Amino acid sequence: MAVVKARINSNNSSGPQQVSVTIPSASAAQTFKALNDVNVTTLEDGALIQYDATSDKFITKTTISTDTGTLKLSGGNF
């Protein structure tokens, strides 16, 4: 995606007076699966997003496990 910059200055009548920004359509926008740091090869109903330090990516899993023996889940206050 190209980046276009413009400086709007009311004191300069020869410069741009208006800048338009077009937002990409949903079909052109990145999806979660298309992100470089996400691996969704195990995408199933109920899958959760979990960070994997070994691959340096976010992965989807249907279970949560830990090698440290400590697992703390906090869903917030309701």
N, C-alpha and C positions, 0 to 999 in steps of 0.2 A: 504494500500500500504506500503510495507516494504521500509525502507530507508537503503541504502548501502553506506558506506563511504570508501574511499580508499585514501591513501596519496601517491602521486607519487614523488619520490625523486631520482634524477639522481645519487646521491652519494651512493645509496643503491641498489645494483644489485639484492638483494634477494626479494625486494618488488615489487609491481605491476608496470609495465612500461606503461600500457595502461588501461583505464577505459572506458567501454561502457555504454551508457545510452539508454534505450529503451523507446520511447514515446508511451503511450497507443494509441490504435486505436480509431477512432471516436466512435465506438460502445461501447468501454469500458470507454470513458471519461464521466465525469459528464455533464448532460444537465442542462439547466436553470431550468427546472421543477423539477429536482432531488435535487436541493439545499435545505438545511434545513431551511434557512431563507426566502424562497419564497413560497407564496401561490398562485397558479394559478387555483383555482377552477372556476373563472369567466374568462376563456380565450376565447375571441371572436375576430373577425377581428377588427383591429383598437384599440385594448386594449393598455393602457399605463401602465407603471410600476410606482407605487406610494408607498412610505414608510408609514406603519401604526404603529404608536408608541404604540397603545394599544396592538397589537399582537406581536410587535417587529419583524415584518416580512415585506418583500416587497410583495405587492399584485398587481394584474392586475385589471384595471378598464377601463370602456369605458367612464367615466366622471371624471372630476377633481373637487373636492369641498374642502372647508376649513371651519373649525368651528371658526376660528379667525377673519373672515371677510376680511382678506388680502390675495390676491392671485396674485403672480407675476410670470410670465413666461418669460423666456429669452431663445430664440433659437440661440443666437450668432449673429455674423455679417456676412453678405453675400455680 
